[in-house]
Amino acid sequence: MHIYMVSSGDTMLPKEKRAGAIEPYVYGLSKELSRGNIVDVFSYGDGEEKTKSLRIRTFTYKPGAISKMGPLFLEHFTLGGMFLDACLLRDIARVYKRRPIDILHMHNTIPAPVATICRFLLNTPAVCSVHSYYRPVTLLQRFDKLLPVSEYMKRYLCREKGINPNKVDVLPIGIDPNEWVSHETSEQAKRQLGLRGHKVILFVGRKCPEKGPEVLIEALPSVIPRNPKVLAIMLGADYWHESTRTSYTRFLSAKAMNLNIEKNIILKSWVAEDVLKQYLNAADVVVVPSVWQEPFGKVVIEALAYEKPVVASAVGGIQEIVSHENNGLLVPPGDSDALAGAISLVLNDAELAKSLGMAGRETVEKRFSFEVVANRCLEIYNSLNG
């Protein structure tokens, strides 16, 4: 099968600059699908990669000063979308001359017009992975199949957008469990990061209100008395992978000072994947305090793969990953007291933390490995080509 994959989100290449959930997922899924299939990937970025059965090509949009807006310009402004459409059509034409395309798989509704053209001119089925919320239903309806990342998002598409359930199949985000595994002890990781002697609470995500970082800050005064050396480390940019401190980040710093816990909090910007893995390994608990309905929550499966206990809000797709008191703990969103209680429970019960972590690793291997996700993906492709 010849698969043409499209992602117009953050940078695909070079690998060191990948950020967020979508691009690492597209890269890993494409690699797994290329075991037995030909996969061409087209994405925003800078560079190319080619193996026997996987080809990745990227494009860069640099119209003067607007180039600084990067992928955001492509997503929200018509001119950027038109530029992407033109580049994409040209690339599809070149690829199709070499070998007919059996399936178009897009990870964004931006190229929906191109999908429509290819469906009719090339007689090629087109599917779209739905990673977040979309307003224009007309774009969603251009695809033969929609692939939301969770059952929650499937319900959103069917109930809120009126999409026919027969047109929707869940395809979750995946990771390679072999790449998200510790090769050193937690204490060794802490020593390398300068965190020796501390219990580490790790938050990973954009510093924005919907991710709930201030709920974690509000919970800390109740956690610290039993764990005076606890450190809450917040990794993530103020917006995607930029490093500029926003007024909200300054608000978080001021809030910590007002609560007199600034010594127990470290605010860091986006870090490369290898550094993130070090912090995950050093963590005693990973906290996902989102107050909005997360479509999925990739950091949850990354933490579970590292056998880390996860305390998360009972929202959206997270509830499909975390099973309360089995592989993690769930708390009501925005409830800092409940969050503090769950964090304290994990930090002060080593056996519970270990059992949650072991069950989390098993969850990832059984449900969220690239091998499992790719097999499900191929089943969906075959249903359209059969």
C-alpha angles and dihedrals in degrees: 000000000000112000124191111200123194129191123167098178126100125337116309097186140066092044094220091066098051112124139174127020106291106059098048087047094050090048095049095042091050091051091050093046090051089068095098098354138071111246127189117189125197118189147147110271145082119279145025136252128192136181131162094283105011125070122179121189125178135193131208125213112208114160097161118275093357089069089078088070089060116170092002090065090050092051102045107029127067096222091056091048091050090052091052091048091052094048091045095050091049092050093046090052091053093047093045091055089058095046134348114259116238099189138013113211117187128185097201137037092234094093092046093119089055090050090054092051094048094046091060104031097040099025088231122151114236127206130183127207108219109215099164146004121305130192106196107075090188090070092051092049092058091076130081091222136013119212111198116191095233143020087250090060090046090057089048092054094046100040103030099032100031095234116164107255089223087065093055131078125171116240110175127209113264141196136196104257089202090062094047100057133107120256092180137036123271090247091054090052091049091051092052091049094046093248099117113147094021133108106228127218108190127204118183122187146074113311098243132122096256092060090060103229092149090056088059091049090051090051096052099078088064093047100046100067091067093035108035093171095051116133124200107205115194113198119187143083125265087243122010109303099336118115102211112123111236131204089261092058089049087050090055091051091049091048091053090050092049089053090046092236100110089119089060097053132072118188113200131173129233114315131196118264095257091054091046089056090054091054092046089053091050094048122107091194134004115218125202104182098171117166096193128068102273111213089216123327111227094190088064094063091042090055092045090051088057089053091245122152110246126210109192143164116263094243139127119320093351089079089061092056103038117059108198113251090356107075098352146345126269125205133182111272114260094013104127093179093055090045092052091049093051093046092049091049092055095042092052101040110064094180092053091048091051095047092048090050095050092049089048093056090051090051092055094047094049101040114013109038116120088242092059094042094047092051090053090046092054091050089057093047091050091050089060096043095043 
